[in-house]
Amino acid sequence: MPPEQRQVYVQVVEGLLQHGLRGQVSPRLKERLRQAGVDLDRPLLPLYPVPLWARCLNIIIEETQPGVPREEAFRRLARAHVEGYGATLLGRAVMSVMRLLGPRRVVQRLPEVLRGTDNYTEATVTELGPAHHELRINSVIDAPGYVEALFEAVLQVGGAHAPRVTKLREDADGTVYVLTWTER
């Protein structure tokens, strides 16, 4: 799918902007998001173009975490995003299931979970060991540390101890991550 047709679903936007950032949306941040194309004074749209959403993520870290190194700011934002997503109607259901599955089955279900966040993500998981998996997604995001922290937070929801997600490689067709955790 061409990049200009890629869109994220409303629950992703709602999870971060209405729940994950609760109390942190200043008038300036609200105005900058409105200028970018997300008006928080109106009902959220069902879909948002990925380039717009990526711009919003950058605006959010600039406004909520000034002076914090970019990677750490994106990591913090990702953790808030997972928490916020868990507060949405769909997110509550997804997180409840993840808590029951355990980390290994959470990883196996990531392709399905990711399909519920946008109209384009395809993912494949390869098990390399009981607590060692490789995840390939068909996208690249310019937000260092964001995806890694997002998946680490999801693994924690699934009960993983000391989850670690590392970007293995990136090319024009996507990104490969290694997901590990410690078995208890």
N, C-alpha and C positions, 0 to 999 in steps of 0.2 A: 504494500500500500504506500503510495507517495506520501512523504512527510506532511504535506499540506492538508492531507485528508485524515491524519491521525488526530484523535480526540480522546480526552479523558472524560469519564462519567462524573456526574454531579456529586456522587457520594465521596469521591476523592477530594473534590474542592470543598465540599461541606465539612468533611472530616478535619481538614486542616484549618480552614478559615473560621468556621463557626464553633469548633470544639477544641482542636489542638492549640489554637492561639487565643483561647478565651482570656480576656483581660489584657491582651497585648496589642490589640488593633487600635492604634492611635488614630486621631483624625488625619494626620499626615499619611500614615500607611493606607488608610481607607481611600484617601484621595489619589494616592499613587496607583493603587490597584484599580480604581475607577478609570483613571486615565489609560491604564494598560488594557482595560476591557472587562474587568470584573467589578460590577457595582454591587457592593454589599448592602445598599439601601433598597435593593429590588430583589425579588425572588431569584435564586440561582437558576441558571440555564441548565438544561439536561446534559449538554456537552460543551466542552471548551477545547479549542485547538491546542495541541501540544506546544507549539512555539509560544503561545500566549501564556500557558501554564508555567513553562520554564522561565519566562520573564517574571512572572509573579513570584516564583520561588526565590529568584535573585532579589527582587524588591523586598520580600519579607525578611531575608537575612540582613539586608542593608539596614532596614528600619528597626528590627527587633534585636539585632546583635551587633551593633556598631563596634568596631575595634576587635572583634573576635576573628581569628583566622578563618578564611573561607571554608576549609574542610571541616573544622570543628563546628562552625555555624550550621553547615548543612547536616552534620551528624545530629546536632541538637534538634534541628527542624524535623528530621526524619523520625526521631523518637517521639516528638510531640505529635507528628502526623499519625503514627500508629495508634497512639493513645486517643487522639481525636477521632480517627476512623472507627475505633472501638466504641465510640459514643453515638455513632449514627445507627439508624435502624438496621440496615444491612450489616454494618460492622459488628454490632453486638452479636448477631447470629453467627457470623464468621468466627469471631473471637471465641465464642462459647464452644464451638466445634473444635477449634485449634487446641484449646486447653485440655480437651479430652483425648486428642489424638496422640500426643507426644511428638517430640521433635522430628523423628524419622518420617512419620506419616505426614506431618506438616510440610516437610520439604517435598515429599512425593505429590502433595496436593497443590503446591505453589503454581504450576501451570494453570490449573483451574481457577485459583484465587486471582491470579494476575489477569486472566481473561475478563474477570468481573470489574476491572478498574478502568479499562479503556477499550477502544474498538480495534486495536491492532496487535497487542502483545501476544507473541507466541513464545513459549518457553519449553525447554526440555531439561529433564533432570537425569543425571547418571550417578548411580550409587557406586562409590569407590571403596566404601567400608561402612560399618554400622553408624558411624558419626562423621562421615566424610563424603560429601556429595559435590558434584559439579552441576552448576545451573547455567544454561545458555539462554539468553533472551535476545530477541531480534531488535534491540534498540540500544542507542548510546545516549547517555544523558550527561550534559556538562554541569555537573553538580558534585564535585569531588567529595566522597564519603557518604553521600546521601543514600544511594541504593544499598551500600554495605550496611549502614546503620539501620536502614529500614528492615532489611532481612534479618539482621541480628535481633532487632526488637520483636519481629514475628516469631523467630525461633524461641526467644524467651517466653513469649506467650504460650508456646507449645511445650514449655517445661525444660528447654535446653539449658544446661549448665555451662557457663563461659562460652557462649556462641561467638564464633569469629567468621566473618565474611571478608574475603579478599578478592579483588579484581585480578583475574589471571591474565586476561588479554582482551583487547578491544580492536575491532576492525569496522569497516563500513557497514557490515551486515549485522553487527550486534556485539554483545559483551558476554564474556564467560567469567563466572564467579565460582570460587571454591567456598563451600560452607562446611564448617567443622564445629564440633562442640565436644565437651567432655562427658563421657557416660558416667552416671552416678552409680 
